[in-house]
Amino acid sequence: MDATPSLHVFDLDGTLSQQNISVAFGRYLFEIGLITRIQALLAISCYGLFKAHKISLHTLHQLLFKLLFKGKKSQLILQHAKEFLESRLIELTHPLTVKMLRHAQNSHHQTALFSSSLSFLVEPIAQHFRFDHWISSEYSIDKKGNFSEVASIIDGTTKANQLRKLALQLDIEYDKTVAYSDGDNDLPFLNAAGKQIVFYPGKQLLPICLAKGWLAII
């Protein structure tokens, strides 16, 4: 890695973390009794439909919000998120990705975390790993302090647009941007960068990596 400033943008689920951080948090909420078994089973079903490409990321977010978070006290969820991350973050993170992140940081490059997971998970993770920038999906909070609606959802296209915008703001050339991800849902994001590092690509993404000459970690 040379001394020219570059921008390294990391996905969270399956890239920085070894599994989907939102799924792990949902499991934690079930363990502490904040969601019921029926809610947990329905949430798993929704996630399964998404992984099978039967529903979109936007639909998944809307379904899970209505099922698990609508009307819940935001401060309560934030406190549980804090306790969850304090107890389990290290075991959930991918050591190789952390090594790559630290290498970029020690080389004085800009780093960013772009995730479709919720801000109450993404922001403390970004702060823990000392990312320079981060974006995440968001819930709105009403006057009573309760989650009221899904305010924004970060998908692959949004990540691509934000990568271009951030590189422009930082005056970093296209070929000095690096995207790290694991999923074909992030193809727009991967295509937007000058260099791509793909973690454990599946059967749909691996041929694309090979055809485009992207670095695939298998």
Residue pairs with C-beta under 8 A, 6 or more apart in sequence:
1 103
1 104
1 107
1 109
3 107
4 176
5 108
5 109
5 110
5 170
5 172
5 176
6 104
6 109
6 110
6 172
6 176
6 177
6 178
7 109
7 110
7 111
7 112
7 163
7 166
7 167
7 170
7 172
7 176
7 177
7 178
8 100
8 101
8 104
8 109
8 110
8 111
8 112
8 177
8 178
8 180
9 111
9 112
9 113
9 114
9 159
9 163
9 166
9 177
9 178
9 179
9 180
9 189
9 193
10 16
10 97
10 101
10 111
10 112
10 113
10 114
10 131
10 180
10 181
11 114
11 115
11 159
11 179
11 180
11 181
11 182
11 183
11 186
11 189
12 21
12 113
12 114
12 115
12 117
12 122
12 125
13 19
13 20
13 21
13 22
13 115
13 116
13 117
13 182
13 183
14 20
14 181
14 182
14 183
14 199
14 200
15 94
15 97
15 180
15 181
15 182
15 199
16 93
16 94
16 97
16 98
16 101
16 113
16 125
16 129
16 180
17 24
17 92
17 93
17 94
18 92
18 93
18 94
19 92
20 47
20 117
21 92
21 115
21 117
21 121
21 125
22 64
22 117
22 118
22 121
23 47
24 84
24 88
24 92
25 81
25 84
25 121
26 35
26 40
26 43
26 68
27 40
28 80
28 84
28 88
29 35
29 68
29 80
30 36
30 37
30 39
30 40
32 80
34 80
35 43
35 68
39 67
39 68
42 67
43 64
43 67
43 68
46 55
46 60
46 63
46 64
46 67
47 60
47 64
49 55
49 60
50 56
50 57
50 59
50 60
55 63
57 116
57 153
57 155
57 185
58 153
58 155
61 116
61 137
61 150
61 153
62 150
65 139
65 147
65 149
65 150
69 77
69 139
69 147
70 147
70 148
70 149
71 146
71 147
71 148
72 146
72 147
73 145
73 146
74 120
74 139
74 141
74 145
74 146
74 147
75 145
77 120
77 147
78 120
81 120
81 121
81 124
82 124
85 121
85 124
85 125
85 128
89 125
89 128
94 199
96 217
97 180
97 199
98 129
100 180
100 197
101 111
101 129
104 111
104 178
105 111
105 130
110 132
110 133
110 166
110 170
110 172
111 130
111 131
111 132
111 133
112 131
112 132
112 133
112 134
112 135
112 163
112 166
113 122
113 125
113 126
113 129
113 131
113 133
113 134
113 135
114 134
114 135
114 154
114 159
114 162
114 163
114 189
115 121
115 122
115 134
115 135
115 136
115 137
115 154
116 136
116 137
116 153
116 154
116 155
117 136
117 137
118 136
118 137
118 138
118 139
119 136
119 137
119 138
119 139
121 136
122 134
122 135
122 136
122 137
123 134
123 136
126 134
133 166
135 154
135 158
135 159
135 162
136 154
137 150
137 152
137 153
137 154
138 150
138 151
138 152
139 147
139 148
139 149
139 150
139 151
140 147
140 148
140 149
140 150
140 151
141 147
141 148
142 148
154 162
155 185
156 185
156 186
156 187
156 188
156 189
157 188
157 189
159 186
159 188
159 189
159 192
160 188
160 189
160 191
160 192
161 192
163 177
163 179
163 189
163 192
163 193
164 192
167 173
167 174
167 176
167 177
173 194
174 193
174 194
175 194
175 195
176 194
177 192
177 193
177 194
177 195
178 193
178 194
178 195
178 196
178 197
179 186
179 189
179 190
179 192
179 193
179 195
179 196
179 197
180 197
180 198
180 199
181 189
181 190
181 196
181 198
181 199
182 198
182 199
182 200
182 201
183 202
183 205
184 201
184 202
184 204
184 205
184 208
187 205
187 208
190 196
190 198
190 214
195 215
196 209
196 212
196 214
196 215
197 214
197 215
197 217
198 205
198 209
198 214
198 215
198 216
198 217
199 217
200 217
200 218
201 208
201 209
201 216
201 218
206 216
206 218
208 214
209 215
209 216
210 216
